[in-house]
Amino acid sequence: MNQHQKPHRHGCPDPTGRPLLTKQEALDLLLAHAAAPDAQECVPTDQALGRVLARPLVSAIDVPGWDNSAMDGYALCCADLLPSGATRLRVAQRIPAGAPGRPLEPGTAARIFTGAPIPPGADTVVIQERCTRDGDWVEVPADLTPDANIRRAGEDIRAGTAVLAAGMRLRPQHLGLAAGVGAAQLPVYRRLRVAMFATGDELVWPGQALGPGQIYNSNRFTMKGLLEGLGCEVSDLGLVPDTLEATMETLNRGVDGADLILASGGVSVGEEDHVKPAIERLGTLDLWQIAVRPGKPLAFGHIRGTPFLGSPGNPVSLFVSLLLFARPLLLRMQGVTGDLEPPGIEVPAGFDWPRPDRRREFVQARLVRGAAGDWEAVTHQSRSAAALSAAAWAEGLVEIAPQQTIARGDPVVYLPFAGLLS
């Protein structure tokens, strides 16, 4: 089953006996709770990269603003050409880009450069490679037609046309287009404010000495990197001890001034997992546990109206959960419209998958050239949810449907990180 097939409810129950939600069902639930921002601001166009456009941008001008040459060459009137054979014309003027020319005199040509306005009276441009220049004269071929190598006024954009739609996350080409129609500022939604924290008594900051049973807090850097890459304002609430009281205190603190609280760890069913009971005491829990591997525990709820998303503590589970669920939720809350799931690429499998899972799996993968020279997906040897080296090695994910077996050469859906991280 590929990504375009309709998802079905998975049969595996969570500890409460309820069926686990499929990936699509969980994502639909998250996006249904994602309120678009209401606050807007205008920023200089050169500072709008990665921001979300709040209102459509309508061009006040035609682009191009005038008929202009698409090539370096000679502007002339086809009526001056001989019926057969080459025509010799006097070069009466020179028109560089940015300088208007004079009306073209009968029987003359104008030396013209790319982007320069077409002089009145000219109806074609012949490229310089087809011409022979001799002092003040130029010889042009006979097979010329009107409108050749001319970009007409408004050919690209007409004044009054919406050139950028509201809800777009602005990329470099969008900024170039906005500048091209004269927009010095752009209306954008304010940045999303996200408070984040990691739970776990075993976690210490990089740079400190590790004690017995301790590990470095890598999740903080993965979360912060994703949030900042998506243009969020990040408030780091730090490391939270594995107690219910500390978890509740941090959640209460994070609500103030945040649009979303994001946490790693503490969302499973162990005695030291306190996020779920803390959310249930302080607010509501709308989602917990999904039929996805890695990343089965996924907590989503609200505290005094502020949404909370809790991801697993294992580094790979956290990473996959951020890509599949946190990213689209964050984008929608920033005001991004349309389909938030990047398209997958169908490629041959460069691996065997003989033992399927009852859950939908997302496996760390990359594309390599196969024996025949075509691209195929290969997976990392580790299946551990704690092996962050696999995520660093990978360049994407292979999506495997529940109960699906794969033999080398079978088509699989590959999701590049280029789409999942943008």
Steps between C-alpha positions, in 0.01 A plus 500: 500500500648837401444843647206573272291207622227562753618425856313254717461477875763271643389214719769529771344640819673734743504400871149648542364259240436768236624436145812695413456783252664467161754757391243682287237497772747641752616767256142598417427537872806720555423726204135531604624659824755726330371854524650735243671809642312827506780750565668648192788734433672656201869424454750612237497263206865407553417389854196286412678175414319207664211714621138424407319751280188627676328665202523448124759713324345679202725653238451871434699484177535305179807278475674567270396862514574551130581301189865403530765291330551141610845482337804705401461584133336748263146641508343567163176509306420195287347726233852626423627152406558397140264227373794266454861498605673697774416864569755767583380762751665803655549479876351832606500466880620296794257404781644349822278371782348787695516753214198571275566511128383743232231406248655275237562675170393306185783289362702501822572265788575561866777323686313369806587308815306258718233677704518825303169659385394426145508829306175616339480371143694178563313170498772235531846437644758290318769350720851629442635156406291508180620844393811632325612842620698730272568837658169689518323231300362159584398216271204294624349177360176485308306247707393738777149521643326760716509468880814285506710541817268765645353481851172689493380730779302304760603169346604364843269690738208735444429784742226396745601134497559319832855369468539342846220336696433541870622204702823452305825443685728741319804361321778686316316495166190647665702789640649559157154509345373737769793734440444469124152651534630776727396369844739648755309342791290187542212426742583186697369317803699547817743224589364203693614489864589149614608399851696174512647272763650153540428259785732245656716473811765330285555804275791742535619789283779443248828618643432358845653179630273198476414321823387140533196432282497849352481604133528831321181686414495471120124547473519863601718575198285300260184678615654846505653446155165404349318788665751762395518351150125557473532860616362462854597709801627243751484518878707222659357390834799275560528151648210382715549239776292184485238602752134588456542825694794622287318407179185687605702804608680513166179463302337781698805718440508419130141602439575866568576673170525182290290395203610137538689290753725227359658233720713190460476196726266405781204411274506121535345282771790451741503605862742781414290631208310796641398707198170323432367522858624860524307599188189321625518688832564842346287479186379250243669217314366466145746246358728236643670215315483437127560205268839625381850358547714664627303747706198314638457724807389844382315722744291794385277712717428847631585691816288811553444517125867458406575187295760252619685237295708239675733273302688186604835531674693258279694723256390330176138477616511867589652592163239307300216638714623854443510449124166325464292686759668803656605650166153507338343619826751784527455601137121509529524705821725743313226551242632276221211378285463207261638149521775479760622150416794506256467262206677167519711349222432147382833319453613136501596352835867420542419285801281213620233544770376151585362564851234772493349679798134552580570873505596733215879524502734780400855378444817710473614480137691663218514468121796331330574387146411136447685250280306619193582863574150594618421653838380264773427540870723331756434496874729533799596176669382620842132486591560641849287796603803627694752490210516865400798412278247337265308827464824689438598245232160507332378748240135402526250242619349195334133459586385140552131419538374272780561130432692584179791279395754630251741318270794669334376677188143557625375860475511695828411856598803712590450829689805730464603704803513801264119502510456383859725767648371802304 
